[in-house]
Amino acid sequence: MKFVFYVNDQIVDVETVPMLVDGKDGADGESITAAGHWESANIPYAKNSTVSFAGGSYLSKVQTSNPPLPLLRVRGGSYLRKKDGGYILSGKRSDKAVNSDWQEMTSGVEPSASYWLDSPVSTINFTSTGTPSPSAFVVTMKQNVGGNVSDTNRFYLAARKYNGSWLAHVGATLSNQISVPATAGYTQFAVRAYQSASDANAWNNNFIAEKGVGVANDGSIGATGATGAFPRDRGVFTSGQTYVWNADYRDKVIYLIGGVYYNFLVKNYGASVTVAPTSANGDSNWGAMQKFVNIATDTLFADGANVAGFMFKNNVLKSHNDEGETLLINGVTGYFKCKNAEITGTITADKGRIGPFSIASGVLSSKILYENETNKYVGFNLSAGQIEFYNERTFANVRIGGNTQFVTIEGIKYDAGIDIQSPNAMIGMHIKTPSIPLFVEGGNIFLHPNNDSYVSLRGIVGNWRNISVSTSLNNNDDNVMFINTGNIEVTLPPDVPGHTIYFKRMSGGVRLTGGRILPAPGGREVSYIDLDFASGFIKCMGNYWVMFYCG
């Protein structure tokens, strides 16, 4: 008896129930003997013996010495066996042939397997000139056997093309891959895998797996105006609001009619509508959206859409609300506009602007007009090796790091960590603070005015040092008081032209030594000098230390 199930005039299921009738008693059957695992030592096996072998079970149809499945033999005819005592089958398990003396009762259990077709291409794109991209695609037969994924060439692969009916495209081939040309004039291509070449060439429903590849054709850019506007969702119709269809937007609303909410679009291009829809089927102001088909799909090719508040048209995706455009992406130019962004990943940029900062040629810079100037700027340039601050009005600049080498008026080259320059007669640096305005620790300090300039220093406090034992003076010793009571010897520092040391001797004797010493300007050079006076100073002039006494 057969039961046929229909839904909406379509057959959805067929069930067949067998009918049983009484018959005559059959003749007595023959007994079957369980003989355990098939072993060559137990041959021959009597008729109707059941044995287990290679994971399956078999029944002998006659008395036989043959194994149920072909086995490998060595010279002399004995069977080849594994270390564990098992037999080695001859050929592939998939090609096994049961010996005619035996009937297979249950087959050996193989690992579970699944098969599918895979391709990196899901869509063929044809340009307006008819050029396919890509021009061909490859489909690979995959298998998963016991959790191990690999390619397999156990099946016949065939391809067909569709333009209203399925037509032969690539003939059946026993392989793990098939290459399919993307021929123009067809809307889709398909590849199937079959167990036999005859099934593959017949393109019947006995296929193991199937893979489809669609076709997308470039369309022309939509027209402006009535056919080129972004669909804009305005939510529930609100009295007092104006709804439009212009060159930029076509408004959509929802409205309650008869207890049911309906979707409507402004019906006429160029219209501004302020009244609510009057019919679920639309009216002179509103077009019912029910005439538009809802689509559920995993891939959508469309130009002109409003999805979850994002509008798409002419390769531009943008959002719109009461505050205007808050996000815009141009798919052709790559232009991106965002009103409020929080980026937590990595930003890579070699040009552009970030607020008042510009990026160009590996330099981050910023500038503003100087006071009331109209075309003079002050700003900075930051690169990987240098920071530069500049003033276009005064032509002054301060550079930190990078190439800050300069040459003194004496022709000496120095590398400066900080270089401040200006061609104008101006104050190059201004430091004002109630605490210590400048503290320099370590190294030498050079103040080199030009030949017609000078250095003005107010409130100089020199370094003061008390000496009571023999020692050496330093280049930063300015004022020295000898408080020794006995005789001591003090070594002068290395000669630095212009260095002056003021001294005051109390009661002990002091001998100065080291360097080339002149007792007085124009005197004879000596290697040491005893301080005969209580006070004075010694000054380095050229390569000589010249003594001056004050009394």
C-alpha positions as CSV (number, residue, x, y, z in Angstrom):
1,M,0.0,0.0,0.0
2,K,1.4,3.5,-1.0
3,F,0.7,6.7,0.9
4,V,1.3,10.1,-1.0
5,F,1.5,13.3,1.0
6,Y,0.7,16.7,-0.5
7,V,1.3,20.3,0.6
8,N,-0.1,23.1,-1.6
9,D,-0.7,20.6,-4.4
10,Q,3.0,19.5,-4.2
11,I,4.1,16.0,-3.3
12,V,6.3,16.2,-0.3
13,D,6.6,12.5,0.8
14,V,5.7,9.0,-0.3
15,E,5.5,6.0,2.1
16,T,5.0,2.4,1.1
17,V,3.6,-0.2,3.6
18,P,4.0,-3.9,2.5
19,M,1.0,-6.2,2.9
20,L,1.4,-9.7,4.5
21,V,-0.7,-12.8,3.5
22,D,-0.6,-16.3,4.9
23,G,1.5,-18.7,2.8
24,K,2.4,-22.4,3.0
25,D,4.9,-23.8,5.4
26,G,8.4,-24.0,3.9
27,A,10.7,-27.1,3.8
28,D,13.1,-27.7,6.6
29,G,16.3,-25.6,6.2
30,E,19.9,-26.7,6.5
31,S,21.8,-26.1,9.7
32,I,24.6,-23.5,9.8
33,T,27.9,-24.2,11.7
34,A,29.8,-21.3,13.3
35,A,33.5,-22.0,12.5
36,G,35.2,-18.9,14.1
37,H,37.9,-16.9,12.3
38,W,39.0,-18.2,8.9
39,E,42.4,-19.9,9.2
40,S,44.3,-21.7,6.4
41,A,45.1,-24.4,9.0
42,N,41.4,-25.3,9.3
43,I,40.7,-25.9,5.6
44,P,38.6,-27.2,4.1
45,Y,35.5,-25.6,5.5
46,A,32.2,-27.6,5.2
47,K,29.2,-26.1,3.4
48,N,27.1,-23.7,5.5
49,S,30.0,-22.8,7.7
50,T,30.1,-19.1,8.9
51,V,33.5,-17.5,9.5
52,S,34.7,-14.1,10.5
53,F,37.3,-12.5,8.2
54,A,38.8,-9.0,7.6
55,G,36.2,-7.4,9.8
56,G,33.2,-9.1,8.1
57,S,31.3,-12.4,8.3
58,Y,30.9,-15.0,5.4
59,L,28.9,-18.2,4.8
60,S,30.4,-21.0,2.7
61,K,28.1,-22.1,-0.1
62,V,30.1,-25.3,-0.8
63,Q,32.9,-27.1,0.9
64,T,35.9,-25.0,0.1
65,S,39.6,-24.3,0.9
66,N,39.5,-20.8,-0.6
67,P,39.6,-17.7,1.7
68,P,36.6,-15.4,1.5
69,L,38.8,-12.6,0.1
70,P,41.9,-12.7,-2.1
71,L,45.1,-12.9,0.0
72,L,48.8,-12.4,-0.9
73,R,50.9,-15.5,-1.3
74,V,54.6,-16.1,-1.2
75,R,56.6,-18.5,-3.3
76,G,55.5,-22.0,-2.5
77,G,51.8,-20.9,-2.2
78,S,51.6,-20.2,1.5
79,Y,49.8,-17.0,2.6
80,L,51.8,-13.9,3.6
81,R,51.0,-12.9,7.1
82,K,51.6,-9.9,9.4
83,K,53.6,-9.9,12.6
84,D,50.4,-10.2,14.6
85,G,49.4,-13.3,12.7
86,G,46.8,-11.6,10.5
87,Y,46.5,-12.1,6.8
88,I,47.4,-9.5,4.1
89,L,44.6,-8.8,1.6
90,S,45.5,-8.6,-2.1
91,G,44.5,-5.3,-3.8
92,K,42.5,-2.4,-2.4
93,R,39.6,-3.0,0.0
94,S,37.5,-0.8,-2.2
95,D,38.1,-3.2,-5.1
96,K,37.6,-6.4,-3.1
97,A,35.9,-9.3,-4.7
98,V,34.3,-12.1,-2.5
99,N,35.2,-15.6,-3.6
100,S,32.4,-17.4,-5.4
101,D,32.5,-20.2,-2.7
102,W,31.5,-17.7,-0.1
103,Q,28.5,-15.3,0.5
104,E,29.2,-12.1,2.4
105,M,26.9,-11.7,5.4
106,T,28.3,-8.5,6.9
107,S,31.0,-6.3,5.4
108,G,34.1,-5.1,7.2
109,V,33.6,-1.8,9.0
110,E,35.6,1.0,7.5
111,P,36.1,4.5,9.1
112,S,33.2,6.8,8.5
113,A,33.8,9.1,5.5
114,S,32.2,12.3,4.2
115,Y,32.8,13.9,0.8
116,W,32.4,17.4,-0.7
117,L,33.5,19.6,-3.5
118,D,35.5,22.8,-2.8
119,S,36.5,25.8,-4.8
120,P,38.1,29.2,-3.9
121,V,35.7,30.8,-6.5
122,S,32.0,31.3,-5.6
123,T,31.1,33.9,-8.3
124,I,32.2,34.7,-11.8
125,N,32.2,38.4,-12.7
126,F,31.6,39.5,-16.2
127,T,32.4,43.1,-17.1
128,S,30.3,45.2,-19.4
129,T,32.7,44.2,-22.2
130,G,32.0,40.5,-21.6
131,T,35.4,39.7,-20.0
132,P,35.1,37.0,-17.2
133,S,37.0,37.2,-14.0
134,P,38.4,34.7,-13.3
135,S,38.5,33.1,-16.8
136,A,38.3,29.6,-15.2
137,F,38.1,28.0,-11.8
138,V,39.2,24.8,-10.3
139,V,37.0,22.5,-8.1
140,T,38.6,19.9,-5.8
141,M,37.1,16.7,-4.4
142,K,37.6,16.5,-0.7
143,Q,37.1,13.7,1.8
144,N,37.1,13.3,5.6
145,V,37.9,9.8,6.6
146,G,38.1,9.2,10.4
147,G,38.9,12.9,10.9
148,N,41.6,13.1,8.3
149,V,40.9,15.6,5.5
150,S,42.5,15.1,2.1
151,D,41.9,15.2,-1.6
152,T,40.5,12.0,-3.3
153,N,40.4,10.8,-6.8
154,R,37.9,8.0,-6.2
155,F,35.0,9.8,-8.1
156,Y,34.2,11.0,-11.6
157,L,33.9,14.8,-11.8
158,A,31.8,16.5,-14.5
159,A,30.8,20.1,-15.1
160,R,27.7,21.7,-16.8
161,K,26.6,25.3,-17.6
162,Y,23.2,26.8,-17.4
163,N,21.3,29.4,-19.6
164,G,17.7,28.1,-19.1
165,S,18.7,24.5,-19.3
166,W,21.8,22.5,-18.2
167,L,24.2,21.9,-21.1
168,A,27.4,19.7,-21.2
169,H,30.5,21.7,-20.4
170,V,33.4,19.5,-19.2
171,G,33.2,15.7,-19.6
172,A,33.6,13.2,-16.8
173,T,37.1,12.6,-15.5
174,L,38.4,10.3,-12.7
175,S,40.4,12.8,-10.8
176,N,40.6,14.8,-7.6
177,Q,40.3,18.1,-9.5
178,I,38.5,19.6,-12.5
179,S,39.1,22.9,-14.3
180,V,36.0,24.7,-15.5
181,P,36.2,27.5,-18.1
182,A,34.0,30.6,-17.4
183,T,32.2,30.8,-20.7
184,A,30.2,33.9,-21.5
185,G,26.4,33.7,-22.0
186,Y,25.6,31.5,-19.0
187,T,24.1,32.4,-15.6
188,Q,25.7,29.6,-13.6
189,F,28.0,26.6,-13.6
190,A,27.9,23.4,-11.6
191,V,30.3,20.5,-10.8
192,R,29.1,17.1,-9.6
193,A,30.9,14.0,-8.3
194,Y,29.7,10.5,-9.3
195,Q,30.8,7.0,-8.5
196,S,30.6,6.0,-12.2
197,A,31.4,7.6,-15.5
198,S,28.0,6.7,-16.9
199,D,26.2,8.5,-14.1
200,A,28.5,11.5,-14.5
201,N,27.8,11.8,-18.3
202,A,24.1,11.3,-17.7
203,W,24.1,14.1,-15.1
204,N,21.5,12.2,-13.0
205,N,20.7,12.5,-9.3
206,N,23.1,9.7,-8.2
207,F,25.8,12.3,-7.5
208,I,27.9,12.2,-4.3
209,A,28.5,16.0,-4.0
210,E,27.7,19.1,-6.0
211,K,29.3,22.6,-6.2
212,G,27.6,25.6,-7.9
213,V,29.3,28.9,-9.0
214,G,27.1,31.9,-9.9
215,V,27.6,34.6,-12.4
216,A,27.5,38.4,-11.7
217,N,27.5,41.0,-14.6
218,D,28.6,44.6,-14.1
219,G,25.6,46.9,-14.5
220,S,25.6,50.5,-15.5
221,I,25.8,53.4,-13.0
222,G,22.3,54.3,-11.9
223,A,20.7,57.5,-13.1
224,T,20.4,60.5,-10.8
225,G,17.0,61.7,-9.7
226,A,14.1,59.3,-9.6
227,T,16.2,56.2,-10.1
228,G,19.4,57.3,-8.3
229,A,18.2,58.3,-4.8
230,F,19.2,56.6,-1.6
231,P,16.3,54.8,0.1
232,R,16.1,56.5,3.5
233,D,14.2,54.9,6.5
234,R,12.3,57.6,8.4
235,G,10.6,55.1,10.8
236,V,7.0,55.6,11.9
237,F,5.1,58.3,10.1
238,T,5.0,61.5,12.3
239,S,2.6,64.3,11.7
240,G,4.3,67.6,11.1
241,Q,7.3,66.0,9.3
242,T,8.0,66.4,5.6
243,Y,8.9,63.3,3.5
244,V,10.6,63.7,0.1
245,W,11.8,61.9,-3.0
246,N,14.6,64.0,-4.5
247,A,18.0,63.5,-6.2
248,D,19.5,62.4,-2.9
249,Y,16.8,60.5,-0.9
250,R,13.6,58.6,-1.2
251,D,11.9,58.4,2.2
252,K,10.3,55.3,3.6
253,V,7.8,55.2,6.5
254,I,5.7,52.7,8.4
255,Y,2.1,53.4,9.3
256,L,-0.7,51.7,11.2
257,I,-3.8,50.9,9.1
258,G,-6.5,48.6,10.4
259,G,-4.3,47.4,13.3
260,V,-1.5,46.4,10.9
261,Y,1.7,48.3,10.2
262,Y,2.5,48.7,6.5
263,N,5.6,50.1,4.7
264,F,5.3,53.0,2.3
265,L,7.7,54.9,0.0
266,V,7.1,58.5,-1.3
267,K,5.4,57.8,-4.6
268,N,6.3,60.7,-6.8
269,Y,9.8,62.0,-7.6
270,G,10.2,65.6,-6.6
271,A,7.3,65.5,-4.1
272,S,7.2,66.7,-0.5
273,V,4.6,64.8,1.5
274,T,3.2,65.8,4.8
275,V,0.0,63.7,5.0
276,A,-0.2,60.1,6.2
277,P,-1.0,57.1,3.9
278,T,-4.7,56.4,3.6
279,S,-4.7,52.8,2.2
280,A,-2.6,49.7,2.7
281,N,-2.3,49.5,-1.1
282,G,-1.0,53.1,-1.3
283,D,-2.5,56.3,-2.6
284,S,-1.6,59.3,-4.6
285,N,1.2,60.3,-2.2
286,W,2.5,56.9,-1.0
287,G,3.5,53.7,-2.8
288,A,2.9,50.5,-0.9
289,M,6.2,48.6,-0.4
290,Q,4.4,45.3,-0.4
291,K,5.0,45.2,-4.1
292,F,8.7,44.9,-3.4
293,V,9.9,41.3,-2.9
294,N,11.7,40.4,0.4
295,I,14.8,38.3,-0.3
296,A,16.7,35.9,2.0
297,T,20.1,35.0,0.6
298,D,23.7,34.5,1.6
299,T,25.0,36.6,-1.3
300,L,23.4,39.7,-2.6
301,F,24.3,41.8,-5.6
302,A,22.5,45.1,-5.5
303,D,22.9,48.8,-6.3
304,G,20.5,50.9,-4.3
305,A,19.6,49.5,-0.9
306,N,18.8,50.6,2.7
307,V,20.0,47.9,5.2
308,A,19.7,48.5,8.9
309,G,20.1,52.3,8.4
310,F,22.9,52.1,6.0
311,M,22.2,53.3,2.4
312,F,24.1,52.0,-0.6
313,K,24.1,53.5,-4.1
314,N,26.7,54.1,-6.9
315,N,29.5,52.4,-5.0
316,V,28.9,54.7,-1.9
317,L,27.8,53.3,1.5
318,K,26.6,55.9,4.0
319,S,24.5,56.2,7.1
320,H,22.0,59.0,7.7
321,N,20.0,60.2,10.7
322,D,18.6,63.5,12.1
323,E,22.2,64.7,12.5
324,G,23.1,64.2,8.9
325,E,25.7,61.9,7.4
326,T,27.7,60.2,10.2
327,L,29.6,57.7,8.1
328,L,30.5,57.5,4.4
329,I,32.6,55.0,2.5
330,N,33.3,55.4,-1.3
331,G,34.1,52.0,-2.8
332,V,35.8,53.5,-5.9
333,T,38.0,56.3,-4.4
334,G,38.5,54.7,-1.0
335,Y,37.3,57.9,0.7
336,F,36.2,57.3,4.3
337,K,34.4,59.9,6.4
338,C,33.4,59.2,10.0
339,K,32.0,61.6,12.6
340,N,33.1,59.8,15.7
341,A,35.6,56.9,15.6
342,E,37.3,54.8,18.2
343,I,40.1,52.8,16.7
344,T,41.9,50.3,19.0
345,G,44.0,48.5,16.4
346,T,46.9,49.7,14.3
347,I,46.8,52.8,12.0
348,T,49.2,52.9,9.1
349,A,49.3,56.3,7.3
350,D,52.0,58.1,5.3
351,K,50.0,61.1,4.4
352,G,46.9,63.1,5.4
353,R,45.7,65.1,8.4
354,I,44.8,64.4,12.0
355,G,43.2,67.4,13.5
356,P,45.8,70.3,13.2
357,F,48.6,67.8,12.3
358,S,49.6,66.9,8.8
359,I,51.6,63.9,7.6
360,A,53.7,64.1,4.5
361,S,57.1,62.6,3.4
362,G,57.6,60.9,6.8
363,V,57.2,64.2,8.7
364,L,54.4,65.1,11.2
365,S,53.9,68.8,11.2
366,S,51.6,71.6,12.5
367,K,51.5,75.3,12.1
368,I,49.4,78.4,12.9
369,L,49.5,82.0,11.9
370,Y,51.9,84.2,14.0
371,E,49.8,86.8,15.9
372,N,48.2,89.2,13.4
373,E,50.2,88.0,10.4
374,T,48.3,86.9,7.3
375,N,51.0,84.6,5.7
376,K,53.6,84.0,8.3
377,Y,53.4,80.9,10.4
378,V,55.0,79.3,13.5
379,G,55.0,75.6,13.8
380,F,57.0,72.4,14.2
381,N,58.2,69.5,12.1
382,L,58.6,66.0,13.7
383,S,60.5,63.2,12.0
384,A,62.1,60.0,13.2
385,G,65.4,61.7,13.7
386,Q,64.7,65.4,14.5
387,I,62.2,67.9,16.0
388,E,62.2,71.4,14.5
389,F,60.4,74.5,15.8
390,Y,60.3,77.4,13.5
391,N,59.0,81.0,13.1
392,E,58.6,82.3,9.6
393,R,58.3,85.9,10.7
394,T,61.7,86.0,12.5
395,F,63.3,83.1,10.5
396,A,64.3,81.6,13.8
397,N,64.4,77.8,14.3
398,V,65.2,75.4,17.1
399,R,66.3,71.9,16.1
400,I,66.6,68.9,18.5
401,G,68.5,65.9,17.2
402,G,69.2,65.1,13.6
403,N,71.8,67.2,11.7
404,T,72.6,70.0,14.2
405,Q,76.3,70.5,13.4
406,F,77.5,74.1,13.3
407,V,80.8,76.1,12.9
408,T,81.9,78.7,15.4
409,I,83.4,82.1,14.4
410,E,86.8,80.5,15.1
411,G,86.0,77.9,12.4
412,I,85.5,75.0,14.9
413,K,82.8,72.4,14.0
414,Y,80.6,71.1,16.8
415,D,77.6,68.7,17.0
416,A,74.9,70.2,19.1
417,G,72.0,68.3,20.7
418,I,69.9,71.4,20.5
419,D,70.6,74.1,17.8
420,I,68.9,77.5,18.0
421,Q,69.5,79.8,15.0
422,S,68.1,83.1,13.7
423,P,69.5,85.6,11.2
424,N,67.7,88.5,12.9
425,A,69.0,90.7,15.7
426,M,66.6,89.3,18.3
427,I,66.6,87.5,21.6
428,G,67.2,83.8,20.7
429,M,66.2,82.3,24.0
430,H,64.1,83.6,26.9
431,I,63.9,81.8,30.2
432,K,61.9,83.3,33.1
433,T,61.3,81.5,36.3
434,P,61.4,82.4,40.0
435,S,63.5,79.4,40.8
436,I,66.7,78.3,39.0
437,P,66.3,79.3,35.4
438,L,69.2,77.4,34.0
439,F,71.2,74.6,35.6
440,V,74.1,73.0,33.5
441,E,75.8,70.1,35.0
442,G,79.0,68.6,33.5
443,G,80.9,69.6,30.4
444,N,82.1,73.0,29.2
445,I,80.0,76.1,28.6
446,F,81.0,78.3,25.6
447,L,79.7,81.9,25.2
448,H,81.0,83.1,21.8
449,P,79.7,86.5,20.7
450,N,80.7,87.9,17.3
451,N,83.8,90.2,17.2
452,D,81.6,93.3,17.5
453,S,79.3,91.8,20.2
454,Y,79.7,91.1,23.9
455,V,78.4,89.0,26.7
456,S,76.4,90.7,29.5
457,L,76.3,88.7,32.7
458,R,74.8,90.1,35.9
459,G,75.2,88.8,39.4
460,I,78.0,86.3,38.6
461,V,78.8,84.0,41.5
462,G,82.0,82.0,40.8
463,N,82.9,78.7,42.2
464,W,84.6,78.9,45.6
465,R,87.1,76.4,47.0
466,N,89.0,76.1,50.3
467,I,92.4,74.3,50.1
468,S,94.4,73.1,53.1
469,V,96.6,70.4,51.6
470,S,98.6,69.8,48.4
471,T,96.3,69.1,45.5
472,S,95.4,70.0,41.9
473,L,93.2,72.8,40.7
474,N,90.3,72.2,38.2
475,N,89.1,74.1,35.2
476,N,86.0,75.1,37.1
477,D,87.9,76.6,40.0
478,D,87.3,80.4,40.0
479,N,88.0,81.5,43.6
480,V,90.5,79.7,45.9
481,M,91.3,80.3,49.5
482,F,94.5,78.7,50.8
483,I,93.9,78.0,54.5
484,N,96.9,75.8,55.1
485,T,99.3,76.5,57.9
486,G,102.4,74.7,56.6
487,N,103.8,74.6,53.1
488,I,101.8,72.9,50.3
489,E,102.2,72.4,46.5
490,V,99.2,73.0,44.2
491,T,99.2,72.0,40.6
492,L,97.6,74.3,38.0
493,P,94.8,72.9,35.8
494,P,95.3,72.3,32.0
495,D,95.7,75.6,30.3
496,V,92.4,77.0,28.9
497,P,92.9,80.4,27.3
498,G,91.0,83.1,29.3
499,H,90.6,81.0,32.5
500,T,91.2,83.2,35.5
501,I,91.7,82.0,39.1
502,Y,91.5,84.4,42.0
503,F,93.3,83.4,45.2
504,K,93.7,84.4,48.8
505,R,96.6,83.0,50.9
506,M,96.2,83.0,54.6
507,S,99.4,82.1,56.6
508,G,101.0,79.0,55.1
509,G,103.3,78.8,52.1
510,V,101.9,77.9,48.7
511,R,103.9,76.8,45.6
512,L,102.1,76.7,42.2
513,T,103.4,74.3,39.7
514,G,102.4,72.6,36.4
515,G,102.3,74.3,33.0
516,R,104.3,77.3,31.7
517,I,104.3,80.1,34.2
518,L,105.3,83.8,33.8
519,P,105.8,85.7,37.1
520,A,104.5,88.8,35.3
521,P,103.6,89.9,31.7
522,G,106.8,90.0,29.8
523,G,108.7,88.0,32.5
524,R,110.9,84.9,32.2
525,E,109.1,81.5,32.0
526,V,109.4,79.4,35.1
527,S,108.1,75.9,36.1
528,Y,106.8,77.0,39.5
529,I,106.1,80.1,41.5
530,D,105.8,80.7,45.2
531,L,102.9,83.0,46.3
532,D,104.7,85.8,48.1
533,F,101.6,88.1,48.3
534,A,98.4,87.4,50.3
535,S,96.1,87.9,47.3
536,G,96.1,88.1,43.5
537,F,95.0,86.1,40.4
538,I,96.6,84.0,37.8
539,K,95.3,84.1,34.2
540,C,95.8,81.7,31.3
541,M,96.9,83.8,28.3
542,G,97.7,81.7,25.3
543,N,99.8,78.8,26.5
544,Y,101.0,80.6,29.6
545,W,99.8,81.1,33.2
546,V,100.5,84.8,34.0
547,M,100.7,85.9,37.6
548,F,99.1,89.2,38.8
549,Y,99.4,90.3,42.4
550,C,97.0,92.6,44.3
551,G,99.1,93.0,47.5
